[in-house]
């Protein structure tokens, strides 16, 4: 199975990944979840080395898919980008939403963080609006236990109307049970009945007004309630994709377009514009998540207090910027000063080898042009690049990765967002500029984390002008 022109081209409805099944019986499982909930850990544990990675066609968003064998049945798991919502505001959210809607998955697994389940249920509820074949994986149950958070999984399952499985993916606990439930759902041995989200009366009336028109259309397993809601939202890209997928006209002169216009007329008569419509929709989802968690989660210790106290310090008005400058200065100092020692050792070793190679060529009476091309050209340049660039990169990127793992880099972007907005950019650009220190290529590649195409272009151009670190080979033996 691979990403080929046939499997991932313009023939795909959502211009996304098309799965090549080894047999018609093989089931496709979408793996969704918020960032940093252990979704990729679940994916890696289930698929092992049977993985393929690439980019979604036309996107700078990475995809990964892998196979898992459970008994006689085979499954293709597609690791979707981490997203907080399916109301797409970024390329990652758009990819995740479109694959769940149009990717032909037989079931969807939504991985949640058991330590803050209420926030994660927003994605669960939105996914269940699209398809009922959803399995909830409450991951990090071991962390929840440490934080004194107790979850009644059976009660949670009843409240959601969806199967819920507890897991601790890092230790492999609960994954066999998870695959067992996925097998039952994907083979339709279990028929989940997700709890519908109840919106405000005007929105429910607008949805009901569209229902008779949508009932006359083959929605291809999509929920008519969800389609009506998205048509009312009017997001241009999704509406165009829906029209292509359903092969119907939703223009203003069509029956569907006329029904949408009529529904919006009623909403506006009740003082609801598009912004208020979206606000009310999100509010209802959040309230539904709170209600579902109300009687199935208990804690004997206040959860999240440490993080909130840390946020007050790391993103505070008077402390955020000084701490950020001190930490980044320390990272750069360690990178520049600390790299001098391994650079010197590498240079000594590599140029010692150059001298020995020169002696060998002289002993062989090799022509001067061959010695110049191979030793003074290829080898010397390679030795120079390795001795100068490898040590700082080997120091900087692990340190930067640690800051990311500790959750500090998003706080850096938050601290600087206001200042960067004044330059028509965004705070994430600060991270790409840090990555581009000494090597513009890393900074330019890192620009993919910026959602807005306009701001991503600004960041890419800016990173082209970030000066290098000015380091030179740590030797003056006349070899360079």
C-alpha positions as a Markdown table, in Angstrom:
| # | Residue | x | y | z |
|---|---|---|---|---|
| 1 | Unk | 0.0 | 0.0 | 0.0 |
| 2 | Unk | 1.5 | 3.4 | -1.0 |
| 3 | Unk | 0.7 | 6.9 | -2.0 |
| 4 | Unk | 0.5 | 6.8 | -5.7 |
| 5 | Unk | -1.0 | 9.0 | -8.4 |
| 6 | Unk | -3.9 | 6.6 | -8.6 |
| 7 | Unk | -4.5 | 6.5 | -4.9 |
| 8 | Unk | -4.1 | 10.1 | -4.0 |
| 9 | Unk | -5.0 | 12.4 | -6.9 |
| 10 | Unk | -7.7 | 14.7 | -8.0 |
| 11 | Unk | -10.0 | 11.7 | -8.2 |
| 12 | Unk | -10.5 | 11.7 | -4.5 |
| 13 | Unk | -13.6 | 13.6 | -3.3 |
| 14 | Unk | -11.8 | 15.5 | -0.6 |
| 15 | Unk | -8.5 | 15.7 | -2.5 |
| 16 | Unk | -7.1 | 13.6 | 0.3 |
| 17 | Unk | -5.8 | 10.2 | 1.0 |
| 18 | Unk | -7.5 | 7.2 | -0.7 |
| 19 | Unk | -6.8 | 3.9 | 1.0 |
| 20 | Unk | -5.9 | 0.9 | -1.1 |
| 21 | Unk | -7.4 | -2.1 | 0.6 |
| 22 | Unk | -5.8 | -5.5 | 0.1 |
| 23 | Unk | -9.3 | -7.0 | 0.2 |
| 24 | Unk | -12.9 | -5.8 | 0.2 |
| 25 | Unk | -13.3 | -7.1 | 3.7 |
| 26 | Unk | -10.5 | -4.9 | 5.1 |
| 27 | Unk | -11.9 | -2.2 | 7.3 |
| 28 | Unk | -10.7 | 1.4 | 7.4 |
| 29 | Unk | -10.6 | 3.1 | 10.8 |
| 30 | Unk | -10.1 | 6.8 | 11.2 |
| 31 | Unk | -8.1 | 7.8 | 14.3 |
| 32 | Unk | -8.9 | 11.3 | 15.5 |
| 33 | Unk | -8.2 | 13.3 | 18.7 |
| 34 | Unk | -7.0 | 16.5 | 20.2 |
| 35 | Unk | -3.2 | 17.3 | 20.0 |
| 36 | Unk | -1.1 | 15.7 | 22.8 |
| 37 | Unk | -3.7 | 13.1 | 23.9 |
| 38 | Unk | -1.5 | 10.1 | 22.9 |
| 39 | Unk | -3.3 | 9.5 | 19.6 |
| 40 | Unk | -0.1 | 8.8 | 17.8 |
| 41 | Unk | 1.0 | 6.5 | 20.6 |
| 42 | Unk | -2.2 | 4.5 | 20.1 |
| 43 | Unk | -1.5 | 4.4 | 16.4 |
| 44 | Unk | 2.1 | 3.3 | 16.8 |
| 45 | Unk | 1.2 | 0.6 | 19.3 |
| 46 | Unk | -1.5 | -0.8 | 17.0 |
| 47 | Unk | 0.3 | -0.7 | 13.7 |
| 48 | Unk | 4.0 | -1.1 | 14.7 |
| 49 | Unk | 6.2 | -1.1 | 11.6 |
| 50 | Unk | 3.3 | -1.5 | 9.2 |
| 51 | Unk | 3.1 | 2.2 | 8.5 |
| 52 | Unk | 3.3 | 4.5 | 5.5 |
| 53 | Unk | 3.6 | 8.3 | 5.8 |
| 54 | Unk | 3.4 | 11.2 | 3.4 |
| 55 | Unk | 1.5 | 14.4 | 2.8 |
| 56 | Unk | -2.1 | 14.9 | 2.0 |
| 57 | Unk | -2.1 | 15.9 | -1.6 |
| 58 | Unk | -2.2 | 19.7 | -2.0 |
| 59 | Unk | -1.5 | 20.1 | 1.8 |
| 60 | Unk | 1.5 | 20.5 | 4.0 |
| 61 | Unk | -0.2 | 18.3 | 6.5 |
| 62 | Unk | 1.5 | 14.9 | 7.2 |
| 63 | Unk | -0.6 | 11.7 | 7.1 |
| 64 | Unk | 0.2 | 8.3 | 8.4 |
| 65 | Unk | -1.6 | 5.0 | 7.8 |
| 66 | Unk | -0.9 | 1.5 | 9.0 |
| 67 | Unk | -2.3 | -2.0 | 9.2 |
| 68 | Unk | -3.3 | -4.0 | 12.2 |
| 69 | Unk | -4.3 | -7.7 | 12.2 |
| 70 | Unk | -6.8 | -8.8 | 14.8 |
| 71 | Unk | -7.7 | -12.4 | 14.5 |
| 72 | Unk | -8.8 | -13.1 | 11.0 |
| 73 | Unk | -9.6 | -9.5 | 10.3 |
| 74 | Unk | -7.3 | -6.8 | 9.0 |
| 75 | Unk | -7.7 | -3.0 | 9.6 |
| 76 | Unk | -6.2 | 0.1 | 8.0 |
| 77 | Unk | -5.8 | 2.8 | 10.7 |
| 78 | Unk | -5.5 | 6.3 | 9.4 |
| 79 | Unk | -3.9 | 8.7 | 11.9 |
| 80 | Unk | -5.6 | 12.0 | 11.3 |
| 81 | Unk | -4.0 | 15.3 | 12.3 |
| 82 | Unk | -4.6 | 16.4 | 15.9 |
| 83 | Unk | -7.5 | 18.8 | 16.0 |
| 84 | Unk | -9.6 | 20.4 | 18.7 |
| 85 | Unk | -12.7 | 20.8 | 16.4 |
| 86 | Unk | -14.2 | 19.8 | 13.1 |
| 87 | Unk | -15.3 | 23.4 | 12.5 |
| 88 | Unk | -12.3 | 23.8 | 10.2 |
| 89 | Unk | -10.1 | 26.8 | 10.8 |
| 90 | Unk | -6.8 | 25.3 | 9.7 |
| 91 | Unk | -5.5 | 22.8 | 7.1 |
| 92 | Unk | -5.3 | 20.1 | 9.9 |
| 93 | Unk | -8.9 | 20.5 | 10.9 |
| 94 | Unk | -10.0 | 20.5 | 7.3 |
| 95 | Unk | -8.2 | 17.3 | 6.5 |
| 96 | Unk | -9.6 | 15.5 | 9.6 |
| 97 | Unk | -13.1 | 16.7 | 8.9 |
| 98 | Unk | -13.1 | 15.8 | 5.2 |
| 99 | Unk | -11.7 | 12.3 | 5.8 |
| 100 | Unk | -14.3 | 11.5 | 8.5 |
| 101 | Unk | -17.0 | 12.8 | 6.1 |
| 102 | Unk | -15.9 | 11.6 | 2.8 |
| 103 | Unk | -13.0 | 9.2 | 3.3 |
| 104 | Unk | -15.1 | 6.1 | 3.5 |
| 105 | Unk | -14.0 | 5.0 | 7.0 |
| 106 | Unk | -15.9 | 2.1 | 8.5 |
| 107 | Unk | -15.5 | 3.5 | 12.0 |
| 108 | Unk | -13.8 | 6.4 | 13.8 |
| 109 | Unk | -11.9 | 6.2 | 17.0 |
| 110 | Unk | -11.6 | 9.4 | 18.9 |
| 111 | Unk | -8.8 | 9.4 | 21.4 |
| 112 | Unk | -9.4 | 11.6 | 24.5 |
| 113 | Unk | -7.3 | 12.7 | 27.4 |
| 114 | Unk | -8.8 | 11.2 | 30.5 |
| 115 | Unk | -7.4 | 13.9 | 32.7 |
| 116 | Unk | -9.5 | 16.6 | 30.9 |
| 117 | Unk | -12.2 | 14.6 | 29.3 |
| 118 | Unk | -14.8 | 17.4 | 29.2 |
| 119 | Unk | -12.8 | 19.5 | 26.8 |
| 120 | Unk | -12.1 | 16.5 | 24.6 |
| 121 | Unk | -15.7 | 15.5 | 24.3 |
| 122 | Unk | -16.3 | 18.5 | 22.0 |
| 123 | Unk | -14.5 | 16.6 | 19.2 |
| 124 | Unk | -16.4 | 13.4 | 20.1 |
| 125 | Unk | -19.8 | 15.1 | 19.8 |
| 126 | Unk | -18.9 | 16.7 | 16.5 |
| 127 | Unk | -17.6 | 13.4 | 15.1 |
| 128 | Unk | -20.7 | 11.6 | 16.2 |
| 129 | Unk | -22.9 | 14.1 | 14.4 |
| 130 | Unk | -21.2 | 13.0 | 11.1 |
| 131 | Unk | -21.3 | 9.3 | 11.7 |
| 132 | Unk | -22.7 | 7.1 | 14.5 |
| 133 | Unk | -19.9 | 4.5 | 14.2 |
| 134 | Unk | -17.6 | 6.1 | 16.8 |
| 135 | Unk | -15.6 | 4.5 | 19.5 |
| 136 | Unk | -14.2 | 6.7 | 22.3 |
| 137 | Unk | -10.8 | 5.8 | 23.7 |
| 138 | Unk | -10.2 | 7.4 | 27.1 |
| 139 | Unk | -6.4 | 7.4 | 27.0 |
| 140 | Unk | -4.0 | 8.4 | 29.8 |
| 141 | Unk | -6.1 | 6.6 | 32.4 |
| 142 | Unk | -2.9 | 6.1 | 34.4 |
| 143 | Unk | -2.3 | 9.8 | 34.5 |
| 144 | Unk | -6.0 | 10.4 | 35.5 |
| 145 | Unk | -5.5 | 8.0 | 38.4 |
| 146 | Unk | -2.4 | 10.0 | 39.6 |
| 147 | Unk | -4.4 | 13.2 | 39.5 |
| 148 | Unk | -7.2 | 11.5 | 41.5 |
| 149 | Unk | -9.7 | 11.7 | 38.6 |
| 150 | Unk | -12.1 | 8.9 | 38.6 |
| 151 | Unk | -14.2 | 8.1 | 35.4 |
| 152 | Unk | -17.3 | 5.9 | 35.3 |
| 153 | Unk | -16.7 | 4.6 | 31.8 |
| 154 | Unk | -20.0 | 2.7 | 31.8 |
| 155 | Unk | -22.0 | 5.7 | 32.7 |
| 156 | Unk | -20.0 | 7.8 | 30.2 |
| 157 | Unk | -20.9 | 5.4 | 27.5 |
| 158 | Unk | -24.6 | 5.5 | 28.5 |
| 159 | Unk | -24.5 | 9.3 | 28.4 |
| 160 | Unk | -22.8 | 9.5 | 25.0 |
| 161 | Unk | -24.6 | 6.6 | 23.4 |
| 162 | Unk | -21.2 | 5.4 | 22.2 |
| 163 | Unk | -18.9 | 2.6 | 23.3 |
| 164 | Unk | -16.1 | 3.9 | 25.6 |
| 165 | Unk | -12.8 | 2.1 | 26.3 |
| 166 | Unk | -10.2 | 3.1 | 28.9 |
| 167 | Unk | -6.6 | 2.8 | 27.9 |
| 168 | Unk | -3.0 | 3.7 | 28.8 |
| 169 | Unk | -1.4 | 3.5 | 25.4 |
| 170 | Unk | 2.2 | 4.0 | 26.6 |
| 171 | Unk | 2.0 | 0.7 | 28.5 |
| 172 | Unk | -0.3 | -1.0 | 26.0 |
| 173 | Unk | -3.1 | -1.3 | 28.5 |
| 174 | Unk | -6.6 | -1.4 | 27.0 |
| 175 | Unk | -5.6 | -1.5 | 23.4 |
| 176 | Unk | -6.8 | -5.1 | 22.9 |
| 177 | Unk | -10.1 | -4.2 | 24.3 |
| 178 | Unk | -10.2 | -1.1 | 22.0 |
| 179 | Unk | -9.6 | -3.2 | 18.9 |
| 180 | Unk | -12.2 | -5.6 | 20.0 |
| 181 | Unk | -14.8 | -2.9 | 20.3 |
| 182 | Unk | -13.7 | -1.4 | 16.9 |
| 183 | Unk | -14.2 | -4.8 | 15.4 |
| 184 | Unk | -17.7 | -5.0 | 16.6 |
| 185 | Unk | -18.6 | -1.5 | 15.5 |
| 186 | Unk | -16.9 | -1.7 | 12.1 |
| 187 | Unk | -18.6 | -5.1 | 11.4 |
| 188 | Unk | -22.0 | -3.6 | 12.6 |
| 189 | Unk | -22.2 | -6.1 | 15.5 |
| 190 | Unk | -22.8 | -3.0 | 17.7 |
| 191 | Unk | -25.0 | -0.1 | 16.5 |
| 192 | Unk | -24.1 | 3.0 | 18.5 |
| 193 | Unk | -26.8 | 5.5 | 19.0 |
| 194 | Unk | -25.0 | 8.8 | 19.8 |
| 195 | Unk | -26.8 | 11.4 | 21.8 |
| 196 | Unk | -27.8 | 14.3 | 19.5 |
| 197 | Unk | -26.7 | 17.8 | 20.4 |
| 198 | Unk | -29.7 | 20.0 | 21.1 |
| 199 | Unk | -29.2 | 23.5 | 19.8 |
| 200 | Unk | -31.2 | 26.6 | 20.5 |
| 201 | Unk | -34.9 | 26.7 | 19.3 |
| 202 | Unk | -34.2 | 29.0 | 16.3 |
| 203 | Unk | -31.4 | 26.8 | 15.1 |
| 204 | Unk | -33.4 | 23.6 | 15.6 |
| 205 | Unk | -36.3 | 25.2 | 13.6 |
| 206 | Unk | -33.9 | 26.1 | 10.8 |
| 207 | Unk | -32.6 | 22.5 | 10.7 |
| 208 | Unk | -36.1 | 21.2 | 10.6 |
| 209 | Unk | -37.0 | 23.5 | 7.7 |
| 210 | Unk | -34.1 | 22.0 | 5.7 |
| 211 | Unk | -34.9 | 18.4 | 6.5 |
| 212 | Unk | -37.8 | 17.8 | 4.0 |
| 213 | Unk | -35.6 | 19.0 | 1.1 |
| 214 | Unk | -32.6 | 16.9 | 2.2 |
| 215 | Unk | -34.7 | 13.8 | 2.6 |
| 216 | Unk | -35.2 | 13.8 | -1.2 |
| 217 | Unk | -31.4 | 13.6 | -1.7 |
| 218 | Unk | -29.2 | 10.6 | -1.4 |
| 219 | Unk | -26.9 | 11.7 | 1.4 |
| 220 | Unk | -24.6 | 8.7 | 1.1 |
| 221 | Unk | -24.5 | 7.8 | 4.8 |
| 222 | Unk | -24.1 | 11.4 | 5.9 |
| 223 | Unk | -26.5 | 12.6 | 8.7 |
| 224 | Unk | -29.1 | 14.9 | 7.3 |
| 225 | Unk | -29.0 | 16.9 | 10.5 |
| 226 | Unk | -25.3 | 17.5 | 10.1 |
| 227 | Unk | -25.6 | 18.4 | 6.4 |
| 228 | Unk | -28.3 | 20.9 | 7.3 |
| 229 | Unk | -26.2 | 22.4 | 10.0 |
| 230 | Unk | -23.2 | 22.8 | 7.6 |
| 231 | Unk | -25.3 | 24.3 | 4.9 |
| 232 | Unk | -26.5 | 26.9 | 7.3 |
| 233 | Unk | -23.0 | 27.6 | 8.4 |
| 234 | Unk | -22.2 | 28.2 | 4.8 |
| 235 | Unk | -18.4 | 27.5 | 4.9 |
| 236 | Unk | -17.5 | 27.8 | 1.2 |
| 237 | Unk | -15.0 | 25.0 | 0.9 |
| 238 | Unk | -17.1 | 22.4 | 2.7 |
| 239 | Unk | -20.3 | 23.4 | 0.8 |
| 240 | Unk | -18.4 | 23.0 | -2.5 |
| 241 | Unk | -17.1 | 19.6 | -1.4 |
| 242 | Unk | -20.6 | 18.5 | -0.2 |
| 243 | Unk | -22.1 | 19.5 | -3.5 |
| 244 | Unk | -19.5 | 17.4 | -5.4 |
| 245 | Unk | -19.8 | 14.5 | -3.1 |
| 246 | Unk | -23.6 | 14.4 | -3.1 |
| 247 | Unk | -23.7 | 15.4 | -6.8 |
| 248 | Unk | -26.4 | 18.0 | -6.2 |
| 249 | Unk | -26.8 | 21.7 | -6.9 |
| 250 | Unk | -26.8 | 23.8 | -3.7 |
| 251 | Unk | -26.7 | 27.1 | -5.5 |
| 252 | Unk | -29.1 | 30.0 | -4.7 |
| 253 | Unk | -31.5 | 29.0 | -7.4 |
| 254 | Unk | -31.7 | 25.3 | -6.4 |
| 255 | Unk | -34.3 | 23.8 | -4.1 |
| 256 | Unk | -31.6 | 23.3 | -1.4 |
| 257 | Unk | -30.3 | 26.9 | -1.9 |
| 258 | Unk | -33.8 | 28.3 | -1.7 |
| 259 | Unk | -34.5 | 26.3 | 1.6 |
| 260 | Unk | -31.2 | 27.6 | 3.1 |
| 261 | Unk | -32.1 | 31.2 | 2.2 |
| 262 | Unk | -35.6 | 30.8 | 3.7 |
| 263 | Unk | -34.1 | 29.3 | 6.9 |
| 264 | Unk | -31.6 | 32.2 | 7.2 |
| 265 | Unk | -34.4 | 34.7 | 6.7 |
| 266 | Unk | -36.2 | 33.2 | 9.7 |
| 267 | Unk | -33.0 | 33.3 | 11.8 |
| 268 | Unk | -32.3 | 36.9 | 10.9 |
| 269 | Unk | -35.9 | 37.8 | 11.9 |
| 270 | Unk | -35.0 | 36.5 | 15.4 |
| 271 | Unk | -31.8 | 38.5 | 15.5 |
| 272 | Unk | -29.3 | 35.8 | 14.7 |
| 273 | Unk | -26.6 | 36.6 | 12.2 |
| 274 | Unk | -23.8 | 34.3 | 11.1 |
| 275 | Unk | -21.4 | 35.2 | 13.9 |
| 276 | Unk | -24.2 | 34.6 | 16.5 |
| 277 | Unk | -25.2 | 31.4 | 14.8 |
| 278 | Unk | -21.6 | 30.0 | 15.1 |
| 279 | Unk | -21.3 | 31.2 | 18.7 |
| 280 | Unk | -24.6 | 29.5 | 19.7 |
| 281 | Unk | -23.6 | 26.3 | 17.9 |
| 282 | Unk | -20.3 | 26.1 | 19.8 |
| 283 | Unk | -21.9 | 27.0 | 23.1 |
| 284 | Unk | -24.4 | 24.2 | 22.8 |
| 285 | Unk | -21.7 | 21.7 | 22.1 |
| 286 | Unk | -19.7 | 22.8 | 25.1 |
| 287 | Unk | -22.8 | 22.7 | 27.3 |
| 288 | Unk | -23.6 | 19.2 | 26.1 |
| 289 | Unk | -20.1 | 18.0 | 26.9 |
| 290 | Unk | -20.4 | 19.5 | 30.4 |
| 291 | Unk | -23.8 | 17.8 | 31.0 |
| 292 | Unk | -22.5 | 14.4 | 29.8 |
| 293 | Unk | -19.5 | 14.6 | 32.2 |
| 294 | Unk | -21.5 | 15.9 | 35.1 |
| 295 | Unk | -22.4 | 12.5 | 36.7 |
| 296 | Unk | -19.6 | 10.3 | 35.5 |
| 297 | Unk | -16.4 | 12.1 | 36.5 |
| 298 | Unk | -15.4 | 12.7 | 40.1 |
| 299 | Unk | -12.1 | 14.0 | 41.6 |
| 300 | Unk | -10.8 | 14.2 | 45.1 |
| 301 | Unk | -8.1 | 16.6 | 44.1 |
| 302 | Unk | -8.4 | 19.8 | 42.1 |
| 303 | Unk | -7.1 | 18.9 | 38.6 |
| 304 | Unk | -5.2 | 21.3 | 36.5 |
| 305 | Unk | -4.3 | 23.8 | 39.3 |
| 306 | Unk | -0.6 | 23.3 | 38.7 |
| 307 | Unk | -1.0 | 24.1 | 35.0 |
| 308 | Unk | -3.0 | 27.2 | 35.7 |
| 309 | Unk | -0.4 | 28.5 | 38.2 |
| 310 | Unk | 2.3 | 27.8 | 35.7 |
| 311 | Unk | 0.4 | 29.7 | 33.0 |
| 312 | Unk | 0.1 | 32.8 | 35.2 |
| 313 | Unk | 3.9 | 32.9 | 35.4 |
| 314 | Unk | 4.9 | 31.8 | 31.9 |
| 315 | Unk | 2.4 | 34.0 | 30.1 |
| 316 | Unk | 2.0 | 36.7 | 32.7 |
| 317 | Unk | 2.1 | 40.4 | 31.6 |
| 318 | Unk | 5.3 | 41.1 | 33.6 |
| 319 | Unk | 6.9 | 37.7 | 33.8 |
| 320 | Unk | 6.1 | 36.0 | 30.5 |
| 321 | Unk | 8.5 | 38.0 | 28.2 |
| 322 | Unk | 11.5 | 38.0 | 30.6 |
| 323 | Unk | 11.3 | 34.3 | 31.3 |
| 324 | Unk | 11.0 | 33.6 | 27.6 |
| 325 | Unk | 14.0 | 35.8 | 26.8 |
| 326 | Unk | 16.0 | 34.1 | 29.5 |
| 327 | Unk | 15.1 | 30.5 | 28.4 |
| 328 | Unk | 15.8 | 31.2 | 24.7 |
| 329 | Unk | 19.0 | 33.0 | 25.5 |
| 330 | Unk | 20.1 | 30.0 | 27.6 |
| 331 | Unk | 19.3 | 27.6 | 24.7 |
| 332 | Unk | 21.2 | 29.7 | 22.2 |
| 333 | Unk | 24.2 | 30.1 | 24.5 |
| 334 | Unk | 24.4 | 26.4 | 25.1 |
| 335 | Unk | 24.0 | 25.8 | 21.3 |
| 336 | Unk | 26.8 | 28.3 | 20.3 |
| 337 | Unk | 29.2 | 27.9 | 23.2 |
| 338 | Unk | 28.6 | 24.2 | 23.8 |
| 339 | Unk | 29.0 | 23.4 | 20.1 |
| 340 | Unk | 32.6 | 24.7 | 20.0 |
| 341 | Unk | 34.0 | 21.7 | 21.8 |
| 342 | Unk | 32.5 | 18.9 | 19.7 |
| 343 | Unk | 33.2 | 21.0 | 16.6 |
| 344 | Unk | 36.9 | 21.2 | 17.4 |
| 345 | Unk | 37.0 | 17.5 | 18.0 |
| 346 | Unk | 35.3 | 16.7 | 14.8 |
| 347 | Unk | 37.4 | 19.1 | 12.8 |
| 348 | Unk | 40.6 | 17.6 | 14.3 |
| 349 | Unk | 39.5 | 14.1 | 13.5 |
| 350 | Unk | 38.2 | 14.8 | 10.0 |
| 351 | Unk | 41.1 | 16.9 | 8.9 |
| 352 | Unk | 43.5 | 14.3 | 10.3 |
| 353 | Unk | 41.8 | 11.8 | 8.0 |
| 354 | Unk | 42.2 | 14.4 | 5.1 |
| 355 | Unk | 46.0 | 14.4 | 5.8 |
| 356 | Unk | 46.2 | 10.7 | 5.7 |
| 357 | Unk | 44.2 | 10.6 | 2.4 |
| 358 | Unk | 46.6 | 13.1 | 1.0 |
| 359 | Unk | 49.5 | 10.9 | 2.0 |
| 360 | Unk | 47.8 | 8.0 | 0.3 |
| 361 | Unk | 47.3 | 9.8 | -2.9 |
| 362 | Unk | 50.9 | 11.0 | -2.9 |
| 363 | Unk | 52.1 | 7.4 | -2.3 |
| 364 | Unk | 49.9 | 6.2 | -5.2 |
| 365 | Unk | 51.2 | 9.0 | -7.4 |
| 366 | Unk | 47.7 | 10.1 | -8.2 |
| 367 | Unk | 47.3 | 13.0 | -10.5 |
| 368 | Unk | 46.8 | 16.4 | -8.9 |
| 369 | Unk | 43.4 | 17.0 | -10.5 |
| 370 | Unk | 42.1 | 13.8 | -8.9 |
| 371 | Unk | 43.4 | 14.7 | -5.5 |
| 372 | Unk | 42.0 | 18.2 | -5.9 |
| 373 | Unk | 38.5 | 17.0 | -6.9 |
| 374 | Unk | 38.1 | 14.2 | -4.3 |
| 375 | Unk | 40.1 | 15.3 | -1.3 |
| 376 | Unk | 40.3 | 19.1 | -1.5 |
| 377 | Unk | 36.9 | 19.3 | -3.1 |
| 378 | Unk | 34.4 | 16.7 | -2.0 |
| 379 | Unk | 36.0 | 15.5 | 1.3 |
| 380 | Unk | 37.0 | 18.9 | 2.6 |
| 381 | Unk | 33.6 | 20.4 | 2.0 |
| 382 | Unk | 31.9 | 17.5 | 3.6 |
| 383 | Unk | 34.3 | 17.7 | 6.6 |
| 384 | Unk | 33.7 | 21.4 | 6.9 |
| 385 | Unk | 29.9 | 21.1 | 6.8 |
| 386 | Unk | 29.9 | 18.2 | 9.4 |
| 387 | Unk | 32.2 | 19.9 | 11.8 |
| 388 | Unk | 30.5 | 23.2 | 11.7 |
| 389 | Unk | 26.8 | 22.3 | 11.4 |
| 390 | Unk | 26.3 | 19.0 | 13.1 |
| 391 | Unk | 27.2 | 20.0 | 16.7 |
| 392 | Unk | 24.9 | 23.0 | 17.0 |
| 393 | Unk | 22.0 | 21.2 | 15.3 |
| 394 | Unk | 22.6 | 18.2 | 17.6 |
| 395 | Unk | 22.4 | 20.5 | 20.6 |
| 396 | Unk | 19.7 | 23.0 | 19.6 |
| 397 | Unk | 17.0 | 20.7 | 18.2 |
| 398 | Unk | 16.9 | 18.3 | 21.2 |
| 399 | Unk | 16.7 | 21.4 | 23.5 |
| 400 | Unk | 13.9 | 22.9 | 21.4 |
| 401 | Unk | 12.1 | 19.5 | 21.4 |
| 402 | Unk | 12.2 | 19.4 | 25.2 |
| 403 | Unk | 10.6 | 22.9 | 25.3 |
| 404 | Unk | 7.9 | 21.6 | 23.0 |
| 405 | Unk | 7.4 | 18.4 | 25.1 |
| 406 | Unk | 7.1 | 20.6 | 28.3 |
| 407 | Unk | 4.4 | 22.6 | 26.5 |
| 408 | Unk | 6.4 | 25.9 | 26.6 |
| 409 | Unk | 6.6 | 26.6 | 22.8 |
| 410 | Unk | 2.9 | 27.3 | 22.5 |
| 411 | Unk | 3.3 | 29.8 | 25.4 |
| 412 | Unk | 6.1 | 31.5 | 23.5 |
| 413 | Unk | 3.8 | 31.9 | 20.5 |
| 414 | Unk | 1.0 | 33.3 | 22.8 |
| 415 | Unk | 3.4 | 35.8 | 24.4 |
| 416 | Unk | 4.6 | 37.2 | 21.1 |
| 417 | Unk | 1.3 | 37.0 | 19.1 |
| 418 | Unk | 0.3 | 40.5 | 19.9 |
| 419 | Unk | 3.7 | 42.0 | 18.8 |
| 420 | Unk | 3.7 | 39.9 | 15.6 |
| 421 | Unk | 0.1 | 40.9 | 14.7 |
| 422 | Unk | 1.4 | 44.4 | 14.5 |
| 423 | Unk | 3.6 | 43.2 | 11.6 |
| 424 | Unk | 0.6 | 41.4 | 10.0 |
| 425 | Unk | 2.1 | 38.0 | 11.1 |
| 426 | Unk | 1.3 | 35.6 | 14.0 |
| 427 | Unk | 3.0 | 34.4 | 17.1 |
| 428 | Unk | 3.9 | 31.0 | 15.6 |
| 429 | Unk | 6.4 | 32.8 | 13.4 |
| 430 | Unk | 8.6 | 33.3 | 16.4 |
| 431 | Unk | 9.1 | 29.5 | 16.6 |
| 432 | Unk | 10.0 | 29.2 | 12.9 |
| 433 | Unk | 12.5 | 32.1 | 13.3 |
| 434 | Unk | 14.1 | 30.3 | 16.3 |
| 435 | Unk | 14.3 | 27.1 | 14.3 |
| 436 | Unk | 15.8 | 29.0 | 11.4 |
| 437 | Unk | 18.7 | 30.3 | 13.5 |
| 438 | Unk | 21.8 | 29.0 | 11.7 |
| 439 | Unk | 19.8 | 27.0 | 9.1 |
| 440 | Unk | 17.1 | 28.8 | 7.2 |
| 441 | Unk | 15.8 | 25.5 | 5.7 |
| 442 | Unk | 14.6 | 24.3 | 9.1 |
| 443 | Unk | 12.7 | 27.6 | 9.7 |
| 444 | Unk | 11.1 | 27.5 | 6.3 |
| 445 | Unk | 10.0 | 23.9 | 6.7 |
| 446 | Unk | 8.6 | 24.8 | 10.1 |
| 447 | Unk | 6.3 | 27.4 | 8.6 |
| 448 | Unk | 3.8 | 24.7 | 7.9 |
| 449 | Unk | 2.5 | 25.1 | 11.5 |
| 450 | Unk | 1.1 | 28.5 | 10.5 |
| 451 | Unk | -2.6 | 28.2 | 9.5 |
| 452 | Unk | -3.1 | 31.3 | 7.4 |
| 453 | Unk | -1.6 | 31.0 | 3.9 |
| 454 | Unk | -0.9 | 34.8 | 4.0 |
| 455 | Unk | 0.9 | 34.6 | 7.3 |
| 456 | Unk | 2.7 | 31.5 | 6.2 |
| 457 | Unk | 4.0 | 33.3 | 3.2 |
| 458 | Unk | 5.2 | 36.2 | 5.3 |
| 459 | Unk | 7.0 | 33.8 | 7.7 |
| 460 | Unk | 8.6 | 31.9 | 4.8 |
| 461 | Unk | 9.9 | 35.2 | 3.2 |
| 462 | Unk | 11.1 | 36.4 | 6.6 |
| 463 | Unk | 13.0 | 33.2 | 7.4 |
| 464 | Unk | 14.9 | 33.6 | 4.1 |
| 465 | Unk | 16.5 | 36.7 | 5.7 |
| 466 | Unk | 17.2 | 35.3 | 9.2 |
| 467 | Unk | 21.0 | 35.6 | 9.5 |
| 468 | Unk | 23.0 | 32.4 | 10.1 |
| 469 | Unk | 24.8 | 32.0 | 13.4 |
| 470 | Unk | 28.1 | 33.2 | 11.9 |
| 471 | Unk | 30.0 | 30.2 | 13.1 |
| 472 | Unk | 33.2 | 29.2 | 11.2 |
| 473 | Unk | 35.2 | 26.0 | 11.3 |
| 474 | Unk | 37.0 | 25.8 | 14.6 |
| 475 | Unk | 40.4 | 25.4 | 13.0 |
| 476 | Unk | 42.9 | 27.7 | 11.2 |
| 477 | Unk | 45.3 | 25.1 | 10.1 |
| 478 | Unk | 45.1 | 26.4 | 6.5 |
| 479 | Unk | 42.9 | 23.5 | 5.5 |
| 480 | Unk | 39.8 | 25.6 | 4.7 |
